[in-house]
Amino acid sequence: MPVNVISALLITVVVLVGIIVAGVTAMLSKISGAPVARAVRDGGVAFAGTVTLALLLMTSLHDL
């Protein structure tokens, strides 16, 4: 497979994992009694952190 296809698949997996992490984080935040807006914010922060970390790791491993 070409490198572009593999990169696209890895980015897709990273985004899907980020969505799962965001959903779990938002649910846990809501269960703990936070308002909906705070739960959504917590989920967004978790998504951004997960995707950013994973993409940075992919980039740094690609450069090796």
N, C-alpha and C positions, 0 to 999 in steps of 0.2 A: 504494500500500500504506500502511496506517496505520503510524504511528511505532512503536507497540508491537510490531508484527510484525517490522519491520526491526531493532529493538533485540534482539528474541529471536533472530533469525537471526544477528546479529553476535555475540551472547554465545555461541551455539552454535559458531560458527566459532572464537572465541577459546578455548573449552574444548577443541575438537578440536586446535587448534594446540598448546595446552599439553600435551595428551596425547602428541602426536608429539615435542615437545621433551623431555618427561620420559622417554619411551622411548629416545630417542637418547642422552640423558645417562646413563641407567642402563646402557645397553649399553656406552658408552665407558668408564664407570667400572669395569664388570665386566671388560672386556677389558684394562684397565690393571692388573688384579690385585687390585682391592678385594674384600673379602668381600661377600656378598649383601646383608647388612643395610646396609652403607655405600652400595652401589649403589642400593638402594631409597630410602634417605634422600636421596641426591643427585638422584635422579629427582623425588622429592617437592618438594625445594627448587626445582628447575628449573620444575616445573609451577606452583608457587605464585608464583614470580617472574614467569613469563611471563603468567599470567592476571591478576595484580595490575597489572602494567605496562600491559597491553592495556586493561583495564577503566578504569584511571585516565586513559589517553589518550582513550578513548571518552567518558568523562564530561567531560573538559576541552574536547574538541572540540565536544561537544553544547552546552556553556555559551556558546560563542562566538556 
